[in-house]
């Protein structure tokens, strides 16, 4: 059918910025992204590119969130079910008006149970809905495959690592349909295998899910390796200095908290953000401090 062909071409066509359009990046994810350490490293790298020192970058991540809309019984001690990105995505797109969205989900979407077709389908449908909403809003979505589960254990709980692999493999296959996908999952496995060979005592995530500083560095590197060529940016991830980047971290936190309060969300009780105009002014001052240190 001609209309179906047109729809497929529309959904597979890359979105391009007009020369006069400001780049506005929204980063979506769960706890690992809300933490912000890999996000700040990517932000620093973007700001190092010509003409992008003061572009808009906001971390919209929300702990415990999914794209599948699923939640295990008794999550968070029964205080709230896992939040769903699809309940707030339209507000993010309508109010922030991003040009690019980086999407990092999966670890919560199978709710830590073994592979199940119903849960898998909920993840696939959720990702499809996210992509369609972004493209209809003239936003360029860039998907990251799920992170790792218990990579330091010989027998991960419920074989959940295989769930994450299945989700990652499916997402990579969507490249054939025009999706922009960065395979963080496979790159992390390769990096961790190398590090464990160098040091058998190396631990990626002590709780099985949330990595430390070095793990966040690995995520940032895995993202940048594919993001840079997609965007025609410098291929090397710039060296990252935590001390020099402190203003950028504080800026990320101020904008994140303010925008979460502005957009609204269901689920966890988080620190309230300052009013958005105050947060933007605070961010601008901190960004100036960061740029002076370069």
Backbone as a ProteinNet text record, in pm:
[ID]
protein_1_A
[PRIMARY]
XXXXXXXXXXXXXXXXXXXXXXXXXXXXXXXXXXXXXXXXXXXXXXXXXXXXXXXXXXXXXXXXXXXXXXXXXXXXXXXXXXXXXXXXXXXXXXXXXXXXXXXXXXXXXXXXXXXXXXXXXXXXXXXXXXXXXXXXXXXXXXXXXXXXXXXXXXXXXXXXXXXXXXXXXXXXXXXXXXXXXXXXXXXXXXXXXXXXXXXXXXXXXXXXXXXXXXXXXXXXXXXXXXXXXXXXXXXXXXXXXXXXXXXXXXXXXXXXXXXXXXXXXXXXXXXXXXXXXXXXXXXXXXXXXXXXXX
[TERTIARY]
84.2	0	87.9	56.5	139.6	152.1	40.2	47.5	140.1	143.5	230.1	376.6	404.3	540.6	584.9	497.1	530.4	560.4	479	500.7	636	669.8	797.4	914.8	904	1010.1	1023	908.6	909.6	978.4	944.5	998.5	1144.3	1194.1	1333.1	1424	1368	1449.5	1518.1	1651	1719.3	1673.2	1666.8	1625.6	1748.7	1745.1	1859.7	1827	1927.1	1909.7	1926.9	1840.4	1864.8	1983.7	2055.8	2175.9	2146.3	2025.1	1991.4	1931	1911.9	1842.6	1940.4	1905.1	1987.7	1973.6	2086.2	2081.1	2032.2	1929.4	1872.8	1863.4	1939.4	1952.4	1879.3	1787.4	1722.8	1778.6	1819.8	1873	1774.4	1723.1	1619.3	1672.8	1636	1681	1632.1	1690.9	1650.8	1761.2	1777.1	1871.4	2012.7	2061	2198.5	2221.2	2117.9	2126.6	2098	2002.7	1974	2100	2177.2	2304.8	2389.3	2396.3	2452.6	2599.6	2672.9	2817	2852.9	2791.1	2822.3	2762.6	2650.6	2584	2673.6	2735	2821	2942.8	2994.8	3108.7	3069.7	2951.7	2903.6	2874.3	2816.7	2789.5	2919.1	3022.1	3150.5	3206.4	3191.3	3242.5	3164.5	3032.3	2951.4	2992.1	3009	3043.2	3182.6	3264.8	3398.3	3394.9	3279.2	3268.5	3246.2	3294.6	3285.1	3140.3	3113.6	2982.1	2881.6	2920.8	2824.9	2855.5	2945.9	2987.1	2869.5	2770.4	2657.5	2523.5	2527.7	2401.3	2325	2198.1	2112.7	2116	2150.6	2154.2	2089.3	1985.4	1915	1898.1	1930	1911.6	1770.9	1682.3	1544.1	1521.3	1627.6	1613.7	1536.9	1471.1	1390	1419.3	1461.8	1491.1	1373.3	1405.3	1308.3	1224.3	1240.9	1150.9	1171.4	1065.1	1067.9	1004.5	1023	942.2	834.2	846	750.4	620.8	625.9	507.3	483.1	580.3	564.6	622.6	577.7	632.3	612.1	711.2	699.2	614.9	553	472.7	561.8	516.6	592.9	712.9	719.3	832.5	843.7	967	994.4	916.4	912.5	841.8	692.1	641.9	498.1	453.6	549.9	512.1	468.8	519.2	476	520.8	443.7	488.6	594.7	665.8	766.3	699	756.5	700	726.7	646.4	659.7	694.1	797.2	836.6	721	639.6	533.5	427.9	424.2	328.5	375.6	504.3	555.1	629.8	650.3	729.9	670.7	540.3	479.5	503.8	497.6	521.5	666.2	759.3	899.6	916.3	859.9	873	804.7	687.3	610.4	670.6	730.3	778.3	926	1008.1	1151.8	1187.2	1112.2	1136.4	1276.9	1313.8	1447.3	1459.7	1582.1	1610.4	1660.9	1724.6	1779.4	1742.9	1712.6	1684.3	1769.1	1841.3	1919.4	1841.8	1816	1721.1	1792.5	1801.5	1879	1793.4	1726.7	1638.1	1663.5	1596	1603.4	1625.2	1712.7	1748.9	1629.2	1532.3	1413.3	1295.9	1305.4	1187.9	1143.8	1235.9	1198.8	1168.8	1165.1	1139.4	1214.1	1337.3	1432.7	1385.1	1305	1259.9	1316.4	1307.6	1361.2	1285.5	1342.5	1287	1144.4	1057	914.8	865.2	790.5	748.4	657.9	571.5	483.1	560.5	657.4	739.2	827.4	881	964.2	882.4	760.2	674.9	640.5	622.8	593.9	711.8	833.8	953.6	960.2	936.2	941.5	835.8	713.6	606.4	637.5	692.7	728.5	832.3	935.1	1039.1	982.4	896.6	833.1	752.1	676.5	595	682.1	791.9	884.3	938.1	979.8	1037.2	934.2	813.4	710.1	676.6	664.8	635.9	746.8	871.7	984.3	981.9	965.1	970.7	853.9	737	622.5	645.2	728.3	761.3	884.1	929.9	1046.8	1173.5	1184.5	1298.8	1375.4	1506	1589.9	1619.1	1561.1	1585.5	1707.7	1791.4	1908.7	1899.2	1888.3	1865	1995.7	2007.4	2119.6	2068.7	2141.6	2101.6	2117.1	2044.3	2044.1	2182.8	2200.3	2326.9	2335.9	2432.9	2460.6	2397.5	2368.2	2316.8	2411.9	2461.7	2550.1	2661.2	2738.5	2845.1	2961.7	2962.9	3071.4	3038.4	2917.1	2876.5	2876.6	2917.2	2917.7	2776	2682.7	2543.7	2451	2427	2339.3	2198.5	2136.1	2003.3	1901.4	1822.4	1714.3	1761.8	1892.5	1947.9	1906.4	1897.3	1847.8	1945.1	2070.5	2166.2	2126.8	2061.3	2016	1895.7	1816.6	1705.6	1761.8	1861.6	1921.6	1988.1	2048.7	2109.7	2002.2	1890.2	1782.3	1726.4	1708.4	1656.9	1756.6	1885.4	1988.9	1994.1	1989.3	1994.9	1876.9	1758.7	1641.1	1658.3	1708.2	1722.8	1823.7	1933.2	2033.4	1972.2	1884.9	1821.5	1733.9	1689.6	1603	1680	1812.2	1890.5	1848.3	1808.3	1765.3	1639.7	1565.3	1443.7	1468.5	1595.5	1628.8	1647.7	1638.3	1659.8	1807.9	1835	1972.5	1994.4	2082.9	2104.4	2253.8	2289.2	2426.7	2430.7	2514.2	2516.4	2609	2561.4	2637	2658.9	2557.7	2562.2	2683.5	2700.3	2810.2	2945.1	2953.4	3080.3	3119.2	3021.4	3051.2	3102.4	3039.3	3084.9	3230.5	3264.4	3400.5	3499.1	3462.4	3550.9	3573.6	3467.5	3479.6	3563.3	3545.2	3627.4	3775.2	3805.7	3945.5	3998.8	3919.1	3963.1	3980.8	3893.2	3906.4	4027.9	4063.4	4183.8	4307.2	4303.7	4415.4	4420.7	4302.5	4294	4176	4200.9	4091.7	4002.6	4048.1	3968.4	3882.1	3887.4	3808.2	3659	3589.4	3445.3	3378.8	3284.6	3211.9	3101.5	3019.7	2906.3	2891	2918.6	2916.4	2776.6	2673.4	2536.4	2477.5	2558.8	2514.5	2456	2422.7	2355.3	2425.3	2450.7	2498	2650.1	2715.9	2862.2	2916.5	3047	3115.6	3168.6	3263.6	3317	3372.5	3448.8	3510.5	3404.7	3298.5	3190.2	3118.4	3097.4	3034.2	3124.9	3255.5	3349.3	3336.7	3319.2	3302	3174.3	3065.9	2940	2958.7	3020.7	3042.5	3124.8	3229	3313.1	3234.1	3152.8	3072.7	2973.7	2913	2819	2892.8	3002.3	3073.3	3130.1	3176	3235.7	3141.2	3010.5	2912.6	2845.4	2827.7	2758.3	2840.3	2970.8	3056	3048.8	3067.6	3057	2917.1	2813.4	2677.1	2657.9	2717.7	2698.9	2812.4	2909.9	3026.6	3105.4	3127.1	3206	3343.2	3431.9	3565.1	3550.7	3627.2	3606.5	3652.3	3751.1	3803.3	3723.5	3690.6	3626.2	3730	3705	3805	3834.2	3957.9	3990.6	3894.9	3857.4	3759	3823.9	3813.2	3869.3	3753.1	3732.5	3619.6	3620.7	3739.9	3749.1	3708.6	3762.4	3728.1	3582.4	3526.8	3389.2	3286.2	3328	3230.8	3122.7	3158.1	3051	2950.7	2999.1	2910.6	2818.6	2872.8	2791	2682	2718	2619.7	2514.7	2557.1	2463.4	2365.7	2418.9	2333.6	2229.4	2271.3	2179.4	2072.8	2112.4	2015.4	1908.9	1952	1855.6	1771.4	1834.7	1761.1	1648.5	1682.3	1582.7	1472.5	1510.5	1410.7	1316.1	1372.1	1286.9	1197.6	1248.4	1163.4	1044.8	1070.8	961.1	866.1	921.7	841	751.3	809.4	736.1	637.3	679.1	598.4	625.6	609.2	637.2	567.1	551.4	496.4	607.9	600.1	697.3	778.1	911.1	999.1	986.1	1019.4	1022.8	1164.2	1177.7	1308.2	1317	1438.1	1456.9	1385.8	1312.4	1241.5	1341.2	1313.4	1399.4	1358.6	1452.7	1419.8	1335.5	1268.1	1192.9	1283.4	1227.4	1307.7	1389.9	1335.4	1419.4	1541.2	1523.7	1637.1	1739.9	1691.8	1782.4	1860.2	1794.3	1862.9	1967.7	1937.8	2036.7	2155.4	2124.7	2229.9	2315.8	2252.8	2324.7	2414.6	2364.4	2443.4	2569.8	2557.2	2673.5	2774.7	2724.6	2812.8	2879.2	2804.7	2861.4	2973.7	2956.3	3062	3187.4	3168.2	3282.4	3352.6	3274.9	3334.7	3412.6	3354.2	3420.7	3547.9	3552.6	3674	3788	3754.2	3857.1	3918.4	3861.1	3909.4	4034.2
-119.8	0	125	225.9	346.4	415.9	422.4	493.2	422.1	285.7	209.8	230.8	234.2	259.9	398.5	496.6	632.7	637.8	565.1	564	502.4	391.1	325.2	415.9	485.5	578	692.2	740.4	849.5	807	685.2	637.9	596.2	571.2	529.9	645.1	758.7	871	940.2	966	1038.2	1183	1236	1375.1	1463.1	1570	1659.4	1795.7	1855.2	1989.3	2092.5	2191.8	2307.6	2383.3	2454.7	2525.8	2623	2679.3	2781	2720.9	2589.4	2526.7	2490.1	2526.4	2493.3	2345.5	2279.8	2140.4	2133.6	2050.9	2032.8	1881.8	1834.9	1691.3	1653.6	1558.9	1500.3	1359.4	1327.8	1195.3	1125.9	1011.8	939.5	805.8	768.4	640.8	620.6	520.8	487.4	525	445.7	478.4	509.1	425.5	438.6	570.8	619.7	748.2	863.4	846.4	947.3	976.9	874.1	889.6	998.4	995.8	1107.9	1104.2	1005.6	1009.1	986.4	888.4	870.2	983.5	1037.2	1147	1270.2	1304	1422.3	1404.9	1283.8	1261.3	1280.4	1233.9	1256.1	1404	1470.2	1613.7	1691.5	1659.3	1726.8	1706.6	1585.3	1555.4	1632.4	1641.7	1717.7	1864	1917.8	2060.4	2091.6	1989.4	2009.8	2020.4	1991.9	1998.6	2143.8	2175.4	2311.7	2359.8	2472.3	2534.5	2480.6	2382.8	2320	2343.6	2436.9	2457.9	2491.6	2562.7	2606.2	2550.6	2439.6	2380.3	2327.3	2298.8	2254.2	2101.4	2053.2	1909	1888	1804.6	1780.8	1631.3	1589.9	1453	1440	1369.9	1351.7	1215.2	1145.2	1007.8	1001	887.6	865.5	726.3	715.7	584.7	488.4	361	250	247.7	343.9	358.2	247.7	221.1	124.5	186.6	120.1	150.2	44.8	-66.2	-176.8	-153.3	-63.9	-41.2	-150.6	-240.3	-352.3	-317.7	-389.5	-374	-503.2	-541	-659.6	-630	-733	-719	-675.8	-575.7	-531.5	-446.8	-391.2	-304.5	-189.5	-156.5	-48	-68.2	-193.7	-225	-206.5	-205	-186.9	-42.7	52.3	193.6	252.4	197.2	243.8	144.6	127.4	43.6	117.3	45.8	111.1	212.9	332.7	431	392.1	446	418.1	546.7	541.7	658.1	709	618.2	657.4	745.6	749.3	835	980.2	1003.7	1141.3	1187	1096.1	1130.3	1247	1247.2	1355	1490.2	1496	1622.9	1668	1572.4	1607.8	1666.3	1599	1644.1	1778.7	1796.2	1919.6	2039.5	2016	2128	2159.4	2056.6	2080.7	2101.8	2044.8	2055.4	2009.7	1886	1838.6	1819.2	1825.2	1787.5	1643.6	1598.3	1463.2	1403.8	1275.1	1204.9	1078.2	1060.1	938.9	855.2	728.9	645.4	521.1	506.3	397.5	322.6	217	138	-10.5	-91.1	-235.4	-309.8	-257.4	-333.1	-358.3	-266.2	-284.7	-346.8	-351.8	-384.2	-529.2	-618.8	-759.7	-795.2	-692	-698.2	-813.5	-839.7	-928.4	-1073.4	-1113.1	-1251.2	-1312.1	-1442.8	-1511	-1468.5	-1501.8	-1457	-1508.5	-1417.1	-1446.9	-1367.2	-1430.8	-1365.1	-1246	-1254.5	-1142.5	-1020.4	-1040.6	-927.9	-875.2	-964.7	-924.5	-839.5	-881.5	-807.1	-669.1	-658.9	-528.7	-433.1	-486.3	-404.8	-360.3	-452.8	-418.6	-314.6	-335.4	-239.3	-103.2	-103	23.8	99.5	30.6	95.5	149.2	72.2	119.2	246.3	248.9	366.6	488.4	466.9	577.5	634.6	546.9	593.2	669.8	616.4	682.3	819.7	829.7	960.3	1060.5	1015.6	1105.4	1153.7	1062.2	1099.1	1189.2	1161.7	1248.9	1389.9	1402.6	1533.3	1594.3	1532.3	1578.2	1575.1	1469.4	1448.3	1326.1	1332.3	1220.5	1128.4	1007	916.3	828.5	815.8	729.6	633.7	504.8	404	338.2	311.9	236.4	99.6	-5.8	-137.9	-145.5	-237.6	-243.8	-264.9	-221.3	-245.7	-390.9	-419.7	-557.4	-590.5	-718.3	-766.8	-871.2	-844.5	-934.2	-994.2	-911.4	-966	-1023.9	-998.1	-1048.8	-1184.4	-1236.7	-1366	-1473.9	-1594.5	-1705.6	-1748.4	-1741.3	-1780	-1666.1	-1570.2	-1457.4	-1502.8	-1429.2	-1461	-1469.9	-1577.6	-1597.8	-1594	-1612	-1599.1	-1466.3	-1362.9	-1234.1	-1171.2	-1211.4	-1160.5	-1202.6	-1319.7	-1365.2	-1284.6	-1234.9	-1145.9	-1017.4	-961.4	-837.5	-860.1	-976.8	-1006.5	-1016.1	-1082.1	-1095.3	-957.9	-872.6	-737.9	-657.9	-671.9	-600.8	-650	-782	-839	-790.8	-786.9	-739	-593.3	-512.2	-369.7	-348.1	-422.3	-411.7	-447.7	-548.3	-590.1	-480	-386.3	-279.2	-179.9	-190.3	-105.6	-126.8	-249.7	-279.9	-201.8	-156.4	-78.9	70.6	108.1	249.5	306.1	223	271.3	304.7	409	439.3	375.3	276.5	196.4	188.4	216.4	202	79.7	-17.5	-144.3	-134.5	-68.3	-53.9	-190.3	-276.4	-406.4	-488.9	-506.1	-588.2	-524.4	-392.7	-324.6	-335.7	-329	-345.2	-485.9	-586.8	-724.2	-739.7	-682	-691.1	-618.6	-499.1	-420.6	-490.5	-546.5	-613.2	-739.7	-813.7	-934.1	-896.8	-787.3	-742.2	-702.1	-627.2	-580.5	-696.3	-796.7	-911.8	-996.9	-996.6	-1068.5	-998.8	-866.1	-789.6	-797.8	-802.3	-806	-893.9	-1021.2	-1113.7	-1064.7	-968.8	-916.3	-796.9	-760.2	-645.2	-671	-572.3	-580.4	-464.1	-495.5	-392.2	-330	-414	-363.6	-448.2	-390.9	-468.6	-516.7	-442.6	-488.9	-564	-585.4	-659.2	-575.5	-449.4	-363.7	-229.5	-160.7	-22.1	-15.6	25.4	29.5	150	143.9	256.4	351.8	434.6	536.3	474.9	366	306.3	248.6	191.1	138.9	247.3	363.2	475.4	526.3	520.4	557.5	462.1	332.7	234.1	260.2	296	326.8	448.7	553.8	675.6	645.5	562.9	529.7	451	355.9	274.5	360.8	457.4	548.7	635.4	693.4	788.4	722.4	598.4	529.8	527	518.2	516.7	651.3	725.9	854.4	954.1	958.8	1056.9	1044.5	924.9	916.6	945.2	908.3	939.6	1090	1165.5	1310.3	1385.7	1311.1	1369.8	1457.5	1403.8	1469.8	1405	1466.3	1409.8	1269.6	1175.4	1034.2	996.5	1067.8	1030.5	1097.6	1018.8	1073.8	1156.7	1287.6	1371.3	1321.2	1339.6	1300.9	1370.2	1298	1350.3	1367.5	1488.4	1521.7	1552.7	1466.9	1483.9	1618.8	1665.4	1792.8	1908.4	1910.8	2017.7	2011.9	1889.4	1872.5	1893.2	1925.8	1941.9	2044.8	2161.9	2255.8	2195.1	2110.4	2046.8	1945.7	1875.3	1781.6	1855.6	1966.5	2045.2	2104.9	2145.2	2197.4	2089.2	1968.3	1856.8	1828.2	1826.2	1795.8	1903.6	2029	2138.4	2131.9	2112	2103.3	1977	1866	1739.6	1753.1	1801.8	1810.9	1910.4	2022.6	2124.1	2073.3	2006.7	1957.5	1842	1755.6	1649.1	1708.4	1813.6	1878.9	1948.3	2009.2	2080.3	1983.8	1873.3	1776.1	1696.3	1659.8	1573.8	1427.3	1343.1	1200.5	1123.1	994.3	904.1	815.7	778.8	683.5	732.8	734.5	760.8	902.8	917.3	1049.5	1105	1207.3	1265.6	1408.1	1458.1	1596.2	1690.5	1784.7	1882	1973.5	2002.7	2094.6	2238.9	2330.4	2472.1	2511.4	2624.7	2668.2	2670	2633.6	2615.3	2738.8	2861.4	2977.1	2991.5	2960.8	2967.8	2859.3	2739.3	2630.3	2661.3	2721.3	2754.6	2862.1	2958.6	3062.2	3001.8	2913.2	2844.3	2760.3	2690.1	2607.1	2691.8	2805.9	2893.5	2941	2976.2	3022.3	2909.3	2790.1	2675	2635.1	2644.8	2611.7	2707.9	2833.9	2931.8	2895.8	2854.1	2811.7	2692.3	2595.9	2477.7	2513.8	2597.4	2632.4	2711	2790.2	2865	2772.9	2653.1	2560.1	2479.9	2488	2407	2467.6
0	0	0	-83.7	-88.6	46.2	123.5	251.9	349.3	342.9	431.4	393.8	263.3	218.4	263.4	250.7	292.6	441.9	521.9	665.9	698.9	633	658.4	623.2	509.5	469.7	568.9	619.4	716.2	845.4	892.9	1020.2	1009.5	888.5	874.2	832.4	799.1	752.6	869	861.6	968.3	972.4	1093	1109.7	1111.1	1038.2	1027.3	1086.4	1150.2	1204.4	1094	1095.1	1009.8	1065.8	979.4	1024.2	1137.3	1138.3	1237.5	1364.3	1368	1480.5	1590.6	1713.3	1828.4	1862	1890.6	1933.1	2077.2	2099.4	2233.1	2258.3	2355.4	2380.3	2508.7	2499.9	2617.2	2635.8	2757.9	2787.3	2881.1	2837	2909.4	2957.2	3079.7	3132.3	3274.2	3340.9	3476.9	3575.6	3681.3	3789.3	3739	3647	3600.5	3528.3	3463.4	3393.1	3487.8	3578	3680	3762	3792.6	3863.7	3799.3	3667.1	3592.4	3561	3613.5	3590.5	3444	3377.3	3235.1	3153.1	3198.8	3127.1	3123.1	3235.9	3241.8	3151.4	3142.6	3053	2906.8	2871	2734.6	2712.4	2812.2	2799.3	2777.3	2856.4	2840.5	2700.1	2647.2	2512.7	2406.4	2422	2326.5	2328.9	2448.1	2460.6	2408.2	2391.5	2334.4	2182.5	2122	1975.9	1931.5	1815.1	1764.1	1758.1	1819.9	1814.5	1915.1	1998.3	2089.2	2237.3	2266.1	2405.5	2496.5	2443.2	2526.5	2478.3	2406	2363.8	2485.5	2467.6	2578	2590.1	2709.1	2738.2	2873.7	2880.1	3006	3029.5	3150.8	3195.6	3256	3186.5	3231.4	3297.4	3332.6	3381.4	3513.3	3533	3652.6	3708	3834.8	3892.8	3882.8	3859.9	3853.5	3726.6	3637.2	3522.4	3418.7	3342.6	3233.3	3109.3	2994.9	2876.1	2858	2931.6	2916.9	2993	3093.1	3175	3277.3	3296.8	3389.7	3526.5	3626.6	3760.9	3837.4	3916.8	3999.4	4123.2	4176.3	4296.8	4413.2	4487.4	4603.9	4571.2	4450.9	4416	4514.7	4550.3	4646.1	4776.4	4820.7	4943.7	4933.9	4811.2	4790.4	4791.2	4797.1	4805.5	4671.7	4562.4	4430.7	4325	4216.6	4104.7	4023.9	3943.9	3859	3767.3	3756.7	3663.3	3518.5	3429.1	3285.9	3211.8	3128.5	3048.5	2963.9	2911.7	2819.4	2886.2	3017.8	3086.9	3094.5	3066.2	3075.1	2949.5	2853.5	2736.5	2658.1	2637.8	2559.7	2625.7	2758.3	2828.2	2809.2	2809.8	2785.9	2646	2546.6	2408.4	2386.7	2445.7	2425.2	2497.6	2614.5	2695.1	2673.5	2653.9	2634.8	2487.8	2397.4	2253	2213.9	2248	2209.6	2059.2	2011.2	1872.4	1866	1974.8	1983.8	2119.8	2120	2244.6	2250.3	2360.3	2384.6	2486.5	2454.1	2528.4	2580.1	2712.5	2774	2876.1	2830.6	2915.7	2895.5	2976.3	2960.5	3090.6	3177.3	3296.6	3387.7	3391.6	3474.9	3399	3266.1	3185.3	3193.6	3224.3	3239.8	3384	3469.8	3615.1	3684	3636.4	3703	3710.7	3612	3600	3472	3459.7	3341.3	3215.3	3100	2972.4	2955	2917.4	2900.7	2781.6	2692.8	2569.8	2597.2	2698.2	2730.2	2775.1	2864.4	2910.7	2797.6	2717.5	2604.6	2506.9	2480.2	2388.5	2443.7	2576.9	2638.3	2618.9	2627.6	2602.9	2457.2	2365.9	2222.9	2187.4	2235.3	2206.3	2266.4	2388	2451.2	2371.3	2325.7	2246.1	2114.4	2050.8	1927.9	1952.1	2060.8	2091.6	2120.6	2190.1	2217.7	2086.7	1996.7	1869.8	1786.4	1778.4	1698.4	1755.2	1887.4	1947.7	1918	1926.4	1899.5	1754.9	1661.5	1520.9	1483	1538.3	1511.4	1564.9	1668.4	1724.5	1657.2	1546.7	1471.7	1557.5	1636.8	1725.8	1676.8	1681.2	1638.2	1757.2	1762.4	1874.8	1850.5	1952	1946.6	2064.7	2034.8	2137	2180.6	2309.9	2364.6	2408.5	2376.4	2422.6	2574.9	2640.6	2787	2846.7	2970.7	3040.7	3086.6	3171.4	3212.2	3347.2	3365.3	3492.8	3550.1	3669.7	3743.3	3657.6	3587.1	3502.6	3582.5	3714	3797.6	3860.7	3837.2	3892.3	3784.7	3822	3726.8	3690.4	3787.8	3763.6	3805.8	3717.9	3751.8	3789.8	3878	3928.3	3815.4	3816.1	3718.5	3573.5	3552.5	3416.7	3352.7	3436.3	3385.8	3287.2	3292.9	3194.2	3053.1	3041.1	2909.6	2861.1	2954.3	2918.2	2858.5	2925	2874.4	2739.2	2720.2	2590.2	2481.8	2513.2	2414.7	2378.2	2477.8	2452	2367.3	2400.8	2324.6	2180.8	2161.9	2026.4	1942.4	2002.5	1929	1887.5	1979.7	1948.8	1836.3	1839.1	1731.9	1596.8	1593.7	1468	1408.1	1491.7	1441.1	1353.9	1353.1	1262.6	1117.3	1085.5	948.7	910.5	1011.1	987.3	999.1	1008.2	1013.2	1152.2	1256	1391.6	1410.9	1487.9	1528.4	1664.7	1668.4	1789.1	1819.1	1942.7	1991.4	2083	2049.6	2123.8	2245	2347.6	2471.9	2537.3	2531.9	2599.7	2556.3	2426.5	2375.1	2405.4	2393.9	2420.9	2567.6	2657.8	2799.9	2829	2770.8	2790.8	2747	2631.6	2580.2	2671.4	2716.9	2803.8	2937.3	2994	3123.5	3112.2	3004.1	2982.8	2976.5	2907.9	2899.6	3036.4	3112.6	3243.5	3341.8	3333.3	3422.6	3385.7	3259.3	3217.2	3272.8	3273.3	3327.5	3478.8	3541.1	3687.1	3727	3762.6	3796.1	3910	3989	4100.4	4060.3	3934.2	3889.5	3908.6	3964.4	3985.9	3913.1	3826.2	3752	3836.6	3901.1	3979.5	4105.1	4219.6	4343.6	4379.4	4337.7	4364	4244.5	4142.6	4025.9	3914.8	3944.2	3845.8	3829.1	3940.2	3934.5	3941.7	3834.3	3832.4	3909.2	3939.2	3999.8	3894.1	3934.6	3843.6	3715.1	3729.6	3610.5	3518	3576.1	3494.1	3416.9	3481.2	3411.5	3299.7	3322.5	3216.5	3097.6	3126.5	3019.3	2940.1	3011.1	2942.2	2852.4	2907	2828	2702.9	2718.3	2603.6	2499.7	2547.6	2455.1	2378.6	2445.8	2379.2	2277.6	2320.4	2233.9	2108.7	2121.7	2006.2	1886.8	1911.5	1802.4	1781.7	1889.2	1878.1	1797.8	1822.6	1754.1	1601.8	1545.1	1398.6	1346	1421.6	1378.2	1363.3	1455.2	1458.6	1388.6	1334.1	1267.6	1365	1484.1	1587.2	1597.1	1675.6	1696.4	1754.5	1700.7	1734.1	1873.7	1929.2	2060.3	2171.5	2275.3	2393.9	2468.9	2487.5	2554.6	2695.7	2743.3	2881.8	2978.8	3084.3	3179.2	3315.6	3369.4	3500.2	3594.8	3695.4	3786.8	3855.7	3894.7	3966.2	3875.2	3753.5	3660.4	3617.1	3616.2	3569.9	3680.1	3801.2	3910.4	3877.4	3819.2	3782.3	3684.2	3592.8	3495.8	3565.5	3663.5	3740.9	3817.2	3880.7	3955.2	3862.1	3743.7	3644.2	3600.6	3572.7	3533.2	3640	3766.1	3876.4	3891.5	3878	3892.2	3783.4	3658.7	3548.5	3558.3	3591.8	3605.2	3707.7	3825.4	3931.8	3897.1	3836.3	3801	3693.7	3591.7	3483.8	3530.1	3618.1	3670.9	3747	3824.7	3896.4	3799.3	3695.8	3596.5	3518	3473	3391	3474.4	3595.1	3680.1	3650.5	3750	3733.9	3844.9	3820.5	3920.9	3973.8	4101.4	4152.1	4268.8	4253	4366.7	4420.6	4547.5	4609.8	4593.7	4513.1	4482.6	4534.9	4542.6	4586.4	4489.9	4544.9	4460.7	4391.8	4266.5	4194	4217.3	4197.8	4206.9	4085.7	4090.4	3972.1	3849.3	3734.7	3614.1	3576.1	3580	3545.3	3637.1	3765.3	3858.2	3825.5	3793.8	3759.7	3632.8	3534.8	3410.4	3432.1	3518.3	3550.2	3625.2	3719.5	3794.8	3700.6	3609.2	3513.1	3424.6	3378.4	3290.8	3360.7	3489.3	3564.9	3584.6	3617.4	3636.2	3505.2	3395.8	3265.7	3229.9	3261.8	3237.3	3316.5	3442.4	3524.4	3462.2	3413	3351.5	3226.2	3141.5	3015.9	3038.8	3146.4	3178.4	3217.4	3270.6	3317.2	3202.8	3084.5	2972.5	2909.9
[MASK]
++++++++++++++++++++++++++++++++++++++++++++++++++++++++++++++++++++++++++++++++++++++++++++++++++++++++++++++++++++++++++++++++++++++++++++++++++++++++++++++++++++++++++++++++++++++++++++++++++++++++++++++++++++++++++++++++++++++++++++++++++++++++++++++++++++++++++++++++++++++++++++++++++++++

